[in-house]
Amino acid sequence: MTSIDIHAPMTLLGGRSPAQFMRTYWQKKPLLIRQAIPGFASPVPPAGLRKLAKRDDVESRLIWQENDEWNMESGPFARFPKVAEPNWSLLVQSVDLHDDATAALMQQFRFIPDARLDDIMISLASRNGGVGPHFDSYDVFLLQGHGQRRWRISQQKDLSLVPDIACKILQHFEPEEEFVLEPGDMLYLPPHIAHDGISESDECITVSIGFRAPSLAVLARGLLEVAADQLSARNGLGFGPYSTPALPGPDLSGMFQDKRLAATTEPAALPDELINSALAAVQKITFTERMAARFLGCWLTEPNSLTVFPIAEDMVDIDDVIDSDGSLVLDRRSRMIYRGTDLFINGEALELKTNATFKKFADTRILTCADLKKANAATLAQLQEWLDDGWIVTQ
């Protein structure tokens, strides 16, 4: 994949450049884009979505309204409501992990860092089907793939939810704007914008490109876990021909001492010396940018719990790829990001020191034969291991 020119106008963004879009709209205000992808059709048709929702390695949900009550059931599903039955929606999560065309669609949004890209969910709805007025805690592009959907949106401050139901439905929804989206139209919504989408077709497909936004509590807990790893693993952690040493941490190998402890008449009281020693020990831990990168890199590239990488029956030798003028591409399930000299792939960390090949691979998701011919032996050995594991494939 070639890199996106962030200063060039894009039809996807209504003639705006990615730089303009990010500066003006990202996390700031909604944007309706007519014919963001002219002639667009859902990469997975209705029959394909039903087929995916029958699989136990695919996350799916069925949401329907009956007698003014919202109901939700999780897949896999053996049967589905009839097309003629109104008021139901089938949601299939992470379709990009299961379909090449959907994964390719996600690549069009890589003017936003991969660390923020989450997945593509595709919904199939009957007439009047929807999931109710709600809000998301993350950014989302809603791309119409088949039929029509009417969207009502609001920047209301009241985000209280209806209590005691499975679906997260806004208790007081007050729409401020309304749009009907045709195939190829797209609506961008920042976090916490209230919205409600209702199908106006017997088979309505909406493609949702979603972005992850971790809570501050998750970020803090992740850093604390990396700090704990520092204290328990002071030896190197390695895989393949490269190795990643444990991040440097404080020396806390000493033992608590209280040589000046006096006799007490309150034996059940917790001593000040233990409290002060614990506080002094934890203050020796320094939280650094590299610690944050280690946590985020491994966490953000960790494969979905349902992800299974296919292992080829006939192993491919990387030398044969070079001899045949072939290329290597990241499998659609693989995630790879980097920061500085650290590379993260599918939940594992790798120290690069100086290796432009892997950084190019992460940015473009492809290595050509020319790239492979320039790579050193250690790089080729690591690529061979990923090839054997199914993390990368030949092209």
C-alpha positions as CSV (number, residue, x, y, z in Angstrom):
1,M,0.0,0.0,0.0
2,T,1.3,3.5,-0.9
3,S,1.3,6.1,1.8
4,I,-1.6,8.6,1.9
5,D,-0.7,12.2,0.9
6,I,-2.2,14.0,3.9
7,H,-2.2,17.4,2.2
8,A,-4.1,16.2,-1.0
9,P,-7.9,16.5,-1.3
10,M,-9.7,13.2,-0.9
11,T,-13.1,12.2,-2.3
12,L,-13.4,10.1,0.8
13,L,-13.4,13.3,2.9
14,G,-15.6,15.4,0.6
15,G,-12.7,17.1,-1.2
16,R,-10.9,17.9,2.0
17,S,-7.4,16.8,2.7
18,P,-6.7,14.5,5.7
19,A,-4.8,17.4,7.3
20,Q,-7.8,19.7,7.0
21,F,-10.2,17.0,8.2
22,M,-8.2,16.2,11.3
23,R,-7.7,19.9,12.1
24,T,-11.3,20.9,11.7
25,Y,-13.5,17.9,12.5
26,W,-11.6,15.1,14.3
27,Q,-13.0,14.9,17.8
28,K,-14.7,18.3,17.3
29,K,-17.8,18.1,15.2
30,P,-19.8,15.8,12.9
31,L,-19.4,15.8,9.1
32,L,-21.8,14.5,6.4
33,I,-20.0,13.5,3.2
34,R,-22.1,12.8,0.2
35,Q,-20.6,10.1,-2.1
36,A,-17.5,9.6,-0.1
37,I,-17.0,6.4,-2.1
38,P,-19.0,6.8,-5.4
39,G,-20.6,3.5,-6.5
40,F,-19.8,1.9,-3.1
41,A,-21.4,-1.4,-2.2
42,S,-20.9,-3.3,1.1
43,P,-17.8,-5.6,0.8
44,V,-19.9,-8.3,2.4
45,P,-23.5,-8.8,1.1
46,P,-26.5,-9.8,3.3
47,A,-26.0,-13.5,2.8
48,G,-22.3,-13.2,3.7
49,L,-23.1,-11.3,6.9
50,R,-25.5,-14.1,7.9
51,K,-22.9,-16.7,7.2
52,L,-20.3,-14.9,9.3
53,A,-22.8,-14.6,12.2
54,K,-23.2,-18.3,12.2
55,R,-19.5,-18.8,13.0
56,D,-18.3,-19.2,16.6
57,D,-15.1,-17.3,15.8
58,V,-17.0,-14.2,14.9
59,E,-18.6,-11.8,17.4
60,S,-22.1,-10.9,16.5
61,R,-25.3,-9.5,18.0
62,L,-29.0,-9.4,17.1
63,I,-31.0,-6.4,18.4
64,W,-34.7,-6.1,18.0
65,Q,-37.6,-4.1,19.3
66,E,-40.8,-5.9,20.4
67,N,-43.7,-4.4,22.3
68,D,-41.7,-1.2,22.7
69,E,-39.0,-3.1,24.5
70,W,-35.4,-3.5,23.4
71,N,-33.9,-7.0,23.2
72,M,-30.4,-8.3,22.5
73,E,-28.9,-11.7,21.8
74,S,-25.3,-12.7,21.1
75,G,-24.2,-15.1,18.3
76,P,-23.4,-17.4,16.9
77,F,-26.9,-17.8,15.3
78,A,-28.5,-20.8,13.7
79,R,-31.5,-18.8,12.4
80,F,-32.3,-15.2,11.6
81,P,-35.5,-13.2,11.4
82,K,-37.1,-13.0,8.0
83,V,-36.3,-10.0,5.8
84,A,-40.0,-9.0,5.9
85,E,-40.0,-8.8,9.7
86,P,-39.4,-5.2,10.7
87,N,-37.4,-3.7,13.6
88,W,-34.3,-6.0,13.8
89,S,-30.6,-5.4,13.3
90,L,-27.8,-7.9,13.0
91,L,-24.4,-6.5,14.0
92,V,-21.2,-8.3,12.9
93,Q,-18.0,-7.1,14.7
94,S,-14.4,-7.0,13.3
95,V,-15.4,-8.0,9.8
96,D,-12.0,-6.8,8.7
97,L,-10.4,-9.8,10.4
98,H,-12.5,-12.2,8.3
99,D,-12.8,-10.5,4.9
100,D,-10.0,-9.2,2.6
101,A,-12.2,-6.5,0.9
102,T,-13.3,-5.2,4.3
103,A,-9.7,-5.1,5.5
104,A,-8.7,-3.2,2.3
105,L,-11.5,-0.6,3.0
106,M,-9.9,0.0,6.4
107,Q,-6.6,1.0,4.8
108,Q,-8.3,4.1,3.3
109,F,-8.5,5.5,6.8
110,R,-4.8,5.2,7.6
111,F,-4.3,8.9,7.7
112,I,-5.2,8.3,11.3
113,P,-2.6,6.3,13.3
114,D,-3.1,2.5,13.4
115,A,-2.9,2.8,17.2
116,R,-6.4,4.4,17.0
117,L,-8.0,2.2,14.4
118,D,-10.1,-0.5,16.0
119,D,-12.3,-2.4,13.6
120,I,-15.0,-2.4,11.0
121,M,-18.5,-3.5,12.2
122,I,-21.1,-4.1,9.5
123,S,-24.8,-4.1,10.4
124,L,-27.7,-5.6,8.5
125,A,-31.1,-4.2,9.3
126,S,-34.7,-4.8,8.2
127,R,-37.1,-1.9,7.6
128,N,-37.3,0.3,10.7
129,G,-34.4,-1.6,12.3
130,G,-31.8,0.1,14.4
131,V,-30.2,-0.1,17.8
132,G,-31.9,2.9,19.4
133,P,-30.7,6.4,20.2
134,H,-27.3,6.1,21.8
135,F,-23.8,7.5,21.9
136,D,-20.3,6.1,21.5
137,S,-17.2,6.9,23.5
138,Y,-15.1,6.8,20.3
139,D,-14.9,8.3,16.8
140,V,-16.8,6.5,14.0
141,F,-17.3,6.8,10.3
142,L,-20.8,5.5,9.2
143,L,-20.6,4.5,5.6
144,Q,-23.8,3.4,3.9
145,G,-23.3,0.1,2.0
146,H,-26.8,-0.9,0.8
147,G,-30.3,0.6,1.0
148,Q,-31.0,3.8,2.9
149,R,-30.7,4.7,6.5
150,R,-32.0,7.8,8.2
151,W,-29.7,9.3,10.8
152,R,-30.8,11.7,13.5
153,I,-28.0,13.3,15.6
154,S,-27.7,15.6,18.5
155,Q,-24.9,17.3,20.5
156,Q,-27.0,17.2,23.6
157,K,-25.3,17.1,27.0
158,D,-27.8,14.8,28.7
159,L,-26.3,11.3,28.0
160,S,-28.2,9.4,30.7
161,L,-29.3,5.9,29.7
162,V,-32.5,3.9,30.1
163,P,-31.9,1.7,33.3
164,D,-32.1,-2.0,33.5
165,I,-32.0,-3.0,29.8
166,A,-29.3,-4.9,27.9
167,C,-28.9,-2.1,25.2
168,K,-27.4,1.3,26.0
169,I,-30.4,3.5,25.0
170,L,-30.5,7.2,25.7
171,Q,-33.2,8.1,28.1
172,H,-33.9,11.5,26.6
173,F,-33.0,11.9,22.9
174,E,-33.5,15.2,21.3
175,P,-32.4,15.2,17.7
176,E,-31.1,18.4,16.2
177,E,-30.2,17.3,12.6
178,E,-31.4,14.6,10.3
179,F,-29.9,13.0,7.1
180,V,-30.8,10.1,4.8
181,L,-27.7,8.3,3.6
182,E,-27.6,6.5,0.3
183,P,-24.9,3.9,-0.7
184,G,-21.5,5.7,-0.7
185,D,-22.6,8.5,1.7
186,M,-20.7,8.7,5.0
187,L,-21.3,10.4,8.3
188,Y,-18.4,11.1,10.7
189,L,-19.3,11.4,14.4
190,P,-16.9,12.4,17.2
191,P,-17.3,10.7,20.6
192,H,-20.4,11.4,22.7
193,I,-22.5,12.7,19.8
194,A,-26.0,11.2,20.3
195,H,-27.3,9.5,17.3
196,D,-30.1,7.2,16.1
197,G,-30.0,5.3,12.7
198,I,-33.2,3.8,11.3
199,S,-33.3,1.6,8.3
200,E,-35.6,2.8,5.5
201,S,-35.0,-0.4,3.4
202,D,-35.9,-4.1,3.7
203,E,-32.2,-4.8,3.7
204,C,-30.1,-1.9,4.9
205,I,-26.3,-2.3,5.4
206,T,-24.2,0.2,7.2
207,V,-20.4,-0.1,7.5
208,S,-19.0,1.4,10.8
209,I,-15.3,2.2,10.9
210,G,-14.6,2.5,14.6
211,F,-11.6,3.9,16.6
212,R,-10.5,2.8,20.0
213,A,-10.2,5.3,22.8
214,P,-8.9,3.7,26.1
215,S,-10.0,5.1,29.4
216,L,-7.5,6.9,31.5
217,A,-7.9,4.1,34.1
218,V,-6.9,1.5,31.5
219,L,-3.8,3.6,30.6
220,A,-2.8,4.0,34.2
221,R,-3.3,0.3,34.9
222,G,-1.3,-0.7,31.9
223,L,1.7,1.4,33.1
224,L,1.5,-0.1,36.5
225,E,1.6,-3.6,35.0
226,V,4.7,-2.7,33.0
227,A,6.3,-1.4,36.2
228,A,5.4,-4.6,37.9
229,D,7.0,-6.6,35.1
230,Q,10.2,-4.5,35.5
231,L,10.5,-5.7,39.1
232,S,9.8,-9.4,38.4
233,A,11.7,-9.8,35.1
234,R,15.2,-8.3,35.1
235,N,16.5,-10.8,32.6
236,G,16.1,-10.5,28.8
237,L,12.9,-11.4,27.0
238,G,13.6,-12.6,23.4
239,F,12.0,-14.1,20.4
240,G,13.5,-14.8,17.0
241,P,17.0,-13.5,16.1
242,Y,16.3,-10.1,17.7
243,S,15.8,-9.8,21.5
244,T,14.0,-7.3,23.6
245,P,15.6,-6.8,27.1
246,A,13.4,-6.1,30.0
247,L,13.0,-2.3,30.5
248,P,15.5,-0.9,33.0
249,G,14.0,-0.6,36.5
250,P,15.1,0.2,40.0
251,D,17.1,-2.3,42.1
252,L,14.7,-3.4,44.8
253,S,16.4,-6.6,45.8
254,G,17.1,-5.4,49.3
255,M,15.1,-6.5,52.4
256,F,13.0,-4.4,54.8
257,Q,14.9,-3.6,58.0
258,D,13.8,-2.0,61.2
259,K,16.8,-2.1,63.5
260,R,15.5,0.7,65.6
261,L,12.1,-0.9,66.2
262,A,11.1,-0.4,69.8
263,A,9.0,-2.7,72.1
264,T,5.3,-2.0,71.8
265,T,2.3,-2.3,73.9
266,E,0.1,-2.3,70.8
267,P,1.2,-5.4,68.9
268,A,-1.7,-5.3,66.4
269,A,-0.9,-1.8,65.2
270,L,0.8,-1.6,61.7
271,P,4.3,-0.1,62.2
272,D,5.1,3.3,60.6
273,E,8.5,1.8,59.4
274,L,6.7,-0.7,57.1
275,I,4.4,2.0,55.7
276,N,7.3,4.4,55.0
277,S,9.4,1.6,53.5
278,A,6.7,0.7,51.1
279,L,6.2,4.3,50.0
280,A,10.0,4.8,49.6
281,A,10.3,1.7,47.5
282,V,7.5,2.6,45.0
283,Q,8.9,6.1,44.7
284,K,12.1,4.5,43.1
285,I,10.0,3.5,40.1
286,T,10.3,6.1,37.3
287,F,7.5,6.1,34.7
288,T,9.0,6.8,31.2
289,E,7.8,7.2,27.7
290,R,9.3,3.9,26.8
291,M,7.3,2.2,29.5
292,A,4.2,3.7,28.1
293,A,5.2,2.6,24.6
294,R,5.8,-1.0,25.8
295,F,2.4,-1.2,27.3
296,L,0.5,0.5,24.4
297,G,2.5,-1.3,21.7
298,C,1.8,-4.7,23.0
299,W,-1.8,-4.0,24.1
300,L,-2.9,-2.3,20.9
301,T,-1.5,-5.0,18.6
302,E,-2.8,-7.9,20.7
303,P,-4.9,-10.1,18.4
304,N,-8.6,-10.4,19.1
305,S,-9.4,-13.3,21.4
306,L,-11.2,-15.0,18.5
307,T,-8.4,-14.5,16.0
308,V,-6.7,-17.6,14.5
309,F,-3.8,-17.2,12.1
310,P,-3.9,-19.8,9.3
311,I,-0.8,-22.0,9.0
312,A,0.0,-23.0,5.5
313,E,0.3,-26.8,4.9
314,D,3.3,-26.2,2.7
315,M,5.8,-23.9,4.4
316,V,7.1,-21.1,2.2
317,D,10.9,-20.4,2.2
318,I,11.6,-16.7,2.0
319,D,14.5,-17.3,-0.4
320,D,11.9,-18.8,-2.8
321,V,9.9,-15.6,-2.5
322,I,12.9,-13.5,-3.5
323,D,13.8,-15.8,-6.4
324,S,10.3,-15.7,-7.7
325,D,10.2,-11.8,-7.5
326,G,7.4,-12.1,-5.0
327,S,6.4,-9.8,-2.1
328,L,5.4,-10.2,1.6
329,V,2.3,-8.6,3.0
330,L,1.0,-8.5,6.5
331,D,-1.9,-10.8,7.0
332,R,-5.2,-8.9,7.4
333,R,-5.3,-10.0,11.1
334,S,-1.8,-8.7,11.9
335,R,-1.2,-5.5,13.6
336,M,2.2,-3.8,13.7
337,I,3.2,-0.4,15.1
338,Y,6.4,1.1,16.2
339,R,8.0,3.9,18.3
340,G,11.6,4.7,18.2
341,T,13.6,1.5,18.2
342,D,10.8,-0.6,19.5
343,L,8.5,-2.6,17.1
344,F,5.3,-4.3,18.2
345,I,3.5,-7.0,16.3
346,N,0.5,-9.1,17.4
347,G,1.2,-8.4,21.1
348,E,4.9,-9.0,21.1
349,A,7.8,-6.5,21.4
350,L,10.9,-6.4,19.4
351,E,13.9,-4.1,19.7
352,L,15.0,-2.9,16.3
353,K,18.0,-0.6,17.1
354,T,18.4,0.4,13.4
355,N,16.1,-1.4,10.9
356,A,14.2,0.7,8.3
357,T,12.8,-2.5,6.7
358,F,10.5,-3.3,9.5
359,K,9.3,0.3,9.9
360,K,8.5,0.4,6.2
361,F,6.7,-2.9,6.5
362,A,4.6,-1.5,9.4
363,D,3.7,1.7,7.4
364,T,3.0,0.1,4.0
365,R,2.1,-3.4,5.1
366,I,4.1,-4.8,2.1
367,L,7.7,-5.7,1.4
368,T,8.6,-6.0,-2.3
369,C,11.3,-8.3,-3.7
370,A,13.6,-5.3,-3.9
371,D,13.1,-4.6,-0.2
372,L,13.8,-8.2,0.7
373,K,17.0,-8.2,-1.4
374,K,18.3,-5.3,0.7
375,A,17.5,-6.9,4.1
376,N,20.2,-8.5,6.2
377,A,20.2,-12.1,7.4
378,A,18.7,-11.4,10.8
379,T,15.8,-9.5,9.2
380,L,15.1,-12.3,6.8
381,A,15.2,-14.8,9.6
382,Q,12.6,-12.8,11.6
383,L,10.4,-12.5,8.5
384,Q,10.7,-16.2,8.0
385,E,9.5,-16.9,11.5
386,W,6.4,-14.6,11.0
387,L,5.8,-16.3,7.6
388,D,5.8,-19.7,9.3
389,D,3.4,-18.4,12.0
390,G,1.0,-17.1,9.4
391,W,1.5,-13.4,10.5
392,I,2.6,-12.5,7.0
393,V,1.7,-14.0,3.7
394,T,3.2,-14.1,0.2
395,Q,1.8,-12.1,-2.7
